[in-house]
Amino acid sequence: MAASLVAPGASAVTPTADTQAAAIAARDANKEITFFAGLPRDSAVLQAEAVKRSTPGELEYRDHPTLAAAAKAYGAKTSAIKRLRAVAEPLGISVEIDEGRILARLTAKVATWERLYDSEIVITRATAADPYTTYTIDAKSPPRALRSVVVELLSQYAEYEPSVDTPGISPTQLAELQGTLVDPGQPKAWPRNRGTLPAGTCDAPALADRAVYAPGQIQTAYGTAALARKGLRGEGARMTIVSLSGGFIPADIEAAAECFDYSQPRIDVTLGTGMPEPYVSATMETHLDLITASSVLSGAESISLLEVPSNAPSFTDAFARMLHGAAVPDAVSISYGICEPAVRDESRALIALNEDLLRMAAIVGTTVVVATGDYGTSMCGAEVAEALGEPTLWYPATSPWVTAVGGTRLALKADNTRRKEQVWNDRPYLGGQVPALAGAGGPSAVFSRPWWQAGSTPVGPRTVPDVAVLGAVKPGWPIVYGDGVYSLGGTSGGAPFVGANLAAMTAKQREAGYPSIGFANAWLYGAASATKSPYYDITVGNNGVQLVGCCVATSGYDMASGLGVPAMNVLYRRLPSPAG
């Protein structure tokens, strides 16, 4: 017999549609939501300080203050924070100042925000396909009452709803991975792994069929194994991976370490704003990020996974939160992006705030590595490419304060050294709903050429990628998902791989008594001009998926493969010492 939920002495009344709607409206009005605000700060000073600490030859190169010291010197002044509290709190807004003193998290009831903006908040309810309830006010500037105390206000809040999310493995993603193993390839047949699987590798069908590379093979080809032989296995490394889409199955991550014979670092999960608990869903993206980084950093004590909701302002929250803790990360890996023209046209405030957060990361010694994306020259989609007639990219890969990683197709010799390598372009655009599969690259529609690209690219826009590594679907990066080993393509494998290598290098530098490497791009570009370049120059292929005029591999830097593919052991030898 079912227990009654009606209190003794009360009568069971079925609510009418009107009373239900009124209850929902009251609940929504009283819901507390958080908007991200940019605090008053001097962006020009942040830029200058970040440049000095990131440029070899400068007196302050690799001279990284603590986050607390940098926040006090370059973030919002105490007087500005006091003014914000004095204005916001009487309005019913609670104020949380981020540790870097560039961002404030302002929390108030929906009704309070609607009153301040004199506008209704649009609420999009969570579904199984999109498990975030989103609260949005369409506003380009802060409400009048706050304009004197904040610079930007991002008026959208997303809250993860675990109750409607699909727990565990996604059947759709699993079917996609399983389909890759039997897919003959289109329009060309997939190549095979002709290298040699390392001793101790497990016996899985994808490996036996030569449909995927083992981590050790990729590490041999790219010089990571040579670094490991010199003791760079990640001991003391600090790395953060940002997830905007899902979590992971611990047993699968452990199974990957067992299959490929490496020690698995502990995974520490931290949560961003709008995350009441960790993701209950497990995505192949998060598995790829964690397994790739772990296989490089097998000597690390832990890897941090920062989980935030899947909306544009969550990048802002992540860029601030990634610097929290006793010590800032050596490297941060991000495998997500937003259509650059869209964010340019709709949210210049978001870009301005994000760029100052990334400058702060460079000042305190963190390098941020971002995947360029997997749809070639059409990262905003085929319709946008056709309308604009030019390449489109993802932000934040185009930021001048990140290292953007593109994709290649790698072929190995029997000893796992490179046989050949070319631009990744597995599947040109075939029309309709069939997505292209190619590494993204091209000119930014937002940012001008940064100082570290001078000499490599003409005067004009920031161009991506900066470097490139394996992106091909098959044979591609190995993951374990749903207790099976599969091949997964994408620049999403390259970002954590490059980030993990940079974290291992920084940890070794710290062990030797040197400071952190910090933002890496000026070093990466400077190394390309050395007598013996640390890059394998990709001169074959293109990443074009529609007739939009871009991008072909050539000698030297190009927008299909960047500087080329780094030999990590040679690159490390080209690391400039800090001044003094």
N, C-alpha and C positions, 0 to 999 in steps of 0.2 A: 504494500500500500504506500502510495506516495505521500510524503510529508507535506502538510500545508504550509505555505509561506504567509498566511494571513494571521495576524496577531490575535490572541484570544479576545473575544468581545467585539472584534471588527468584522465588517461585512466585506465579502469579496465583490469588488466593483470592477467591471471591465472598462478601462479608459476609452473615451471616445477619441476619434481622430484629432479633434480640436484640442483636447486636454493633452494628448500625446505630443502634438506639435508645440504646445505651450511649454511643456516640460523640457523638450529638446532645446527650444529657444532660450529658456532660462539657464539650462546647463551650458549652452554655448556662450552665452553672455558672461557667465562667471568663470569660464575656462581661462586659466592663466597661460599666456604664450610669451615667447621671448623673441625679440628682434635684436639684431646686432647693430651696434652703433660705432662709428669711427670717432675716436677722441681727437681733440685739437692736438696737432703735432706738426713738425716742420718736415715735410717730405723731402725738401732739398737737402737738409742735413742728413736725413736717413740715407738718401742716395749717395751723398759724398762719403759718408762713413763706411757704407757697404762696399763702395768701389775701392777705397783705400785698403780695406781688409781682405779684398779678393783679388788684388792685382799684384803679381810677382814684381819685385823691384821697389814697390812702395814701402816706406818705413813701417807702416802698420800692417803689412801683409801677414796674414795668419795671426794677428794679435787680437784675439777674441775675448771680450769681456764676458762676465757672467750675464745671464738674462736680467737679474735684478739690477746690476750696474748699468747695463744698456738701457733698460726701461727707465731708470732714473735720469739718465743722461739724454736720451733721445725720444722717449715716450712723452705722454701728456704730463704736464706739470701738476703738482699736488693742488695748486690753486684751481686749476681747470677741473680736476676731479671733484673738489669740494663744491664748485659752482654747479656741476652736473647734479650732484646729490641734492643740493639745496633746491634746485628747480624740479627735479624728477620726483622725489619722494612725496612732496605734498600733492602731486598729481595722481598718486597711487601707483607709481612705478618703482619697483625695487631695482637697485643698481649693483651689478657685479663687475668689477674692474679686472680685466685679464692681467696676468702676470707681466706681459710685455708692455702694458699701458698704452697700447694703440687701439684696442678693442674694448668696448663695454657691452655687457649683455643686459638688456633692459627687459624686465618681466612685468607684465600687467594683465589685467583681465581683458577679454575681447571687448567688452563694453567700454572700457577705459580707452583703448586704442581707437575704437570707432568714434568716440567723443572727441579725442584729440585731433584726429584726421578729418572729422566731419564726413566720414565715408563708411560704407558698410564693408565689413570683412567678408570675403568670399571663402567659403569653407568647402573643400573637396574631401569627401570621405574616403577612408582607406578601403581597399578591396584586396582580394587575394592576389590579383595581378600587380597591384601597386599599394603595398601595405603601409602607407603613410597618410595620415590626415593632415591636410595642408591648409593654412590660414594665410590669406593674401589680401593686402591692400595695394591697389595700383597707384603708387605714388613715386615720384622721381626725387623728392626731397623730404627732409624731416618735417613733422607738423610744426606749425608756427611756434608753439609753446616751447619747443626744444631746439630751435634753430640757433640760438645763441650759445648752446652748450655742447652740441655734437656737430660733426662735419657731415657724416653720412648716416643714414638709417635704412637698413635693408628690411623692408616691411613684408617679409614672408617667413613663416615658421612652419616646419614640418615635424610631425611627431610619429615615430614608429609605433605601429600597432601589432605587437607579436601575436595577438589572438587571431588575427585574420591572415597572418603569413603562413606559408607552407613550411612546416618543420622538416629539417633534414635535407636530403638530396632532392634536387628538382628533377622530376621525371623527364621534363622537356630537355633540360641540359644534358642529362645522362643519355637520352636518345640521340642528341646531336653528337656527342662524343663517340658513341657506339657506331653511328652512321659514318663518321670519318674513317673508321678502320676498314670499312668495306667499300667506301666511295672510291671509284677508279680515278677520280680527278676530272675536273672540267675547267677549261677546254682541253688541257693536256693531262696526261697520266702523272700521278704523283711519283716522284723519285723514291729510292729506298735508302735506308741507313747502311752504307757500305763500310762504316768504321767497325771497330772491335769493341764489343761490350766489355766494360771493366770486370775483373774478377770479383765475385761476390754479388753480382747483379742477379735479381730474382728471375724466375722463369715465368714470364707473363706473355700471353699471346701477342700483344702489341710489340713487345721486344723481340720475340721469336720471329715475327713476320717482318721485322726491320721497318716498322712503321713509325718509330719514335726514337729519339736520341736519349741516352742516359745522361744524367747531369755530368758525370765524369768525362764523357766524350766532349761535351760543349766546353767544359772547363779546360780540357787539354787544348782544344783548337784556339781558345781565346786567351791563353796564358794564365788563367786563374790557377790551374794545377801547378804551374811553375811557381807562383806566389806561395801556394800552400806548402810546397817543398822547402820554402825559405821561412816557414813559420807563420805565414799570414793565413790563418784559419778562422779568424774572427774573435779570438780571445780578447775580451774587453771591448768589443765593438758594440755600438749602440745604434740600432736601426728601428725605424718606425714605418709600418705599412698602413696606408689609409684605405679603408673600405667604405664605399658609399652604396653597397648593394647587398651584402650578406656576410654570413659567418662561415664556419668550417666545422667539419667532423673531426675531432681529435684523433680518432682511430685511423682515419685515412692519412692524416699528416704523419702519424707514427709509422703507418704501413709503408709510406714512401721512403722514410728514412731507413727502414729495414730492407726494403727492396733494393735501394741504391747504396746501402752500406755506409751511411754517415750518421753521426750523432745528432739527435734532434734537440735544438734549443727549446727552452720553455717559451710558451707563447703567452704574453701578458695582454689581456684585453682591457682597453680603456674606452669609455663612452663619451660621445659628444652631446651637445644640447639636443633635446628631442629624442634621446635614446633611453627609455626607462629601464631597459635590460638589453643584454647582447642579442644579436640576431639569432633567431631560432632556425632560419634557413641557412643552408650551406650552398655557396655558389662555386662554380668552377673557377671563376676569377680569383676569389680569395684563396682557393686551394693552390692555384698557379703561383700567386704572389708569395705565399708562405713557403711552399716547397722549393721554389727557385731560390729565395733568399736563404732558407735554412741549409740547403745543400752547399752554398758558398760559405756560410757563417757557422759551420758545424761546431766550431770551438767557442761560439758565443754562449753566454749564460742564458740570454733570453732575446726574443724579438717582440717588439710592441706592435699590437694591432689596434689601431684607432678606428672605431666604428662610428660613423655619422650617418644621418638620413640622406636619402638621394634627392637633394635639391640644390640649387645654385648657392644659396647662402651657407650651406654646410661646408663648402670649400673654405669659406672665410673662417668658420668655426675651427675647421681642421688646421688651417695655417697658424692659428693662434694656439690651439691646444697641443700641437705637435711639439712645442717648445717647453711644455710644462715638465715638472719633475726635478729631481735632484741634479740631473745633468741633461743638457739638450742632446738630441740625437746627432750622430755623425752624418747620417743620411736618412732621407724620407723618400719613400717610393709611392707614386700615385699613378694608377692605371685608368683614370677616368677623365672626362672632359666635357665641355659645353661648346656648342657651335659658336665660333668666334664672332661672326657678324651679328648673331642674335644678342650675345652678351654685350657687344659694343653698342648696339642700338638701344637696348632695353635697360642696361644697368651699368652705366659708367661709374656709378658710385661703388659698385661691387669691385670693379677692376681697380679703382684708386685705392680702396681699402686693402684689397688683397696684395697689391704690389708693395705697399708699405710693410705689411706683415712678412712678405718674402724678403724684403730688404733687412728687416730685423733678424730673420733667420740667417742671412749671410753675415751680418755683424757678429752674431754670437757663435758662428762656426758650423752651421748646418747646411748641407747641400741638399737640394730637392730635385729628384729625378722623376720625370713625367713621360709616360708613353704618348707618342704622337697620335696613335689611333690606327685603325685597321681597314679604313675604307679609302685608301689612296688619296687622290686629289679631291675627293667629294665627301669630306667629313661631315658636312651639313646635309648630305643626301643628294640624290640625283636631281630632284626638282630644283633645288637651290643652285646646283652647279649649272644646270641648263639655263636657268634664269639669269645668273650672273655671268656665265661664260668664262669663269676663272676658278682657280682652286679655292677650296674652303678648308679651314683648319679648326682644330679644337683648342680652346683655352682651358687650363693654364699651360699647355705645352708651349705656347707661343710667348709666354712671359720671358722677359730678358733675365729673370732671376731664377730660372730653372734650367736643368740639363734635359733636353728633349731627345728621346731615343726612338729612332726609326727601325725599319725591319729589313732583313736580308733572307735569302735562301742560301743555306750552307750545305756543301757536299764535302765529305770526309774521305781521306785515304784510310788504308787499313790500320795505320798507327794513330788514327784520330787527329792527325794534322789536316789542315785545310787542303782539299783538292781544288776547289774553286768556290767562289761566292759571288752572288749578284744581288741586285735589288729584289726585294720580295714583292711579287705580283702574281699570286697564285691564280687569281680569277678576275680578269677584267670585267667591267660592268656588262651584264648580259641583258639589261632591261627588266622592266616589271619589278617584282619583289625579290629577285635574286640579288643578294648583296655582293658587292665587290670585296675582294680580299687582297689588300696591298698595304704596305707601310705608308703612312701619311707623310706629306712634306710639301713645302711651298712657302710663299711669302705671307707674312702676317698682315692682316687688314687693320691692325690696331697699333702695333709697336714699331718704332723706327729701329734702325740697326744699332745694337749695343756696342759699347767700346771694344769689347773683346772679339767682335766679328770683323773689325777693321783689318783689312789685308786679306781676308778670306772671302768676303762678299762685297758687291758694289754698294756705294752709298744708296740708301733706300730703306726698305723694311727689314725688320728682324726676320730671319728665315729659319726654318726647321727642316730636318732634324739637325742636332749637333753631332751625334754619333749614331751608329746603327749596329745591331746584332741580330741574331736569329729571330725571324718572325714567321717563317713558313709554317703552314698547317701540318704538313706531313712530308718527311719526318720533322717534328717540331719539338716543343718543350714537353717534358714528361710530367704528368700529374697522376695522382690517385684520387678517384672520385667514385663513391659508391662501391668501394673495395675493389675497383678495377683500375688497371694501368692504361692510360690513354695518351694520345698525342694532341696537343693544343697549340694552335698558332696565335700570333699576335704580338704587337709591340708591348703588350701587357707582361710578357715574359722578359723582354729586354729591360724594362724599367727596374724591376727588383734585382735583376742580375747586375746591372751597372751600379745601382745603389749599394748592393751588398759588397761588391768589390771595393767601392770607395770607402765604405764603412770599415772593411778589413784593413785597408791601407791607413786610414786615420788611426785605428786602434794600434797598429804597429808603430806609427809615428809617436803616439802618446806613450807607448811602452818605452821608446827610446829617449823620452824626455822632451819631445817636440810638441808644439801645439797642434790643434786640429787643422785639417786641410781647409775646411769651410767650403764656400761656394766654389765650384771646380772649373767653371767655364774658361776663365782667362788662362789658367794652366793648360786645359785641354787644347785650346786653340794655339797657344804658344808652342806647345810640344809638337804640333804639326809642322812647324818650320824648322825643326831640328834636322841635323845632317842625316841621322837615321830616324825616320818618322816612326812613331809607335803605332801607326795605323795601316791597316791593309786597305789600300785604295780601291773602292768599288767602281769599276768603269763599265759595267755591263748591266743593262736593264733600265726600266723606268717604273714609276709608280702611278702612271696615268690610268684612269679607269673611264674617262670620258674625254671628249675633245675639248680640253680646257687649257691647253698650252703649257703643261708642266707634267712631270719633271724627269729629266734624263740624267743618268749617271755619266760623269765625265772625270777626267783626271783632276785631282784636287777636290776642293769642297764642291758639293752640289746638293740640290734640294731633294734628291732621291735617297742619298745615303749619308749626308753630312760630311764630316771629316773622313769618314770611313769606319772600319771596325777596329776598335782598340785591341792591341796586344797588352793585356793588363800588366804583365811582368815588365815589359819595356816601358810602358807608360809610367809605372811607379818609379822607375829609375830616372825619369825626366821631371820628377816632382821638385819644384824649386824650394829651397830652404827659406824659412822666415828671415826677414831682415834682422841683422844684428846677431 
